[in-house]
Amino acid sequence: VQLQACGGGFVQAGGSLRLSCAASGRTFGTYAMGWFRQAPGKEREFVAAIARSGSRAYIADSVKGRFAISRDNTQNTVYLQMNSLKPDDTAVYYCAARRSSLYITYYSRSDEYDSWGQGTLVTVSS
């Protein structure tokens, strides 16, 4: 599957952004999806994941209460709603996909995913 992420940009602290990740093909509903981010000089870190059915999701502690992940299988798209943004959220955000036979399982490790989008830059100013 090919992934195209968009929605990044420049925002002031406290602001909001919604990232989108569109997937190619007609089998989007068979993929568990995730969002990761990588800040300058840091390793890639997990942000959020959602099962193929959309019925279960998992948010990293660092963004819990501020970020939410959702998906629309009819539109082949996964979203990351980011609220109350902080300068520490500045990073390139990547979406990832992993084919899964399990309807309610999500994955939080980057090595569990086999398809990645190109990334979209989010910059949060103080």
Buried (B, 14 or more C-beta within 10 A) or exposed (E): BEBBBBBBEEBEEEBEBEBBBBBEEEEBBBBBBBBBBBBEEEEBBBBBBBBBBBEBBBBBEBBEEBBBBBBEBEEBBBBBBBBEBBEEBBBBBBBBBBEBEEBEBBBBEBEBBEBBBEBBEBBBEE
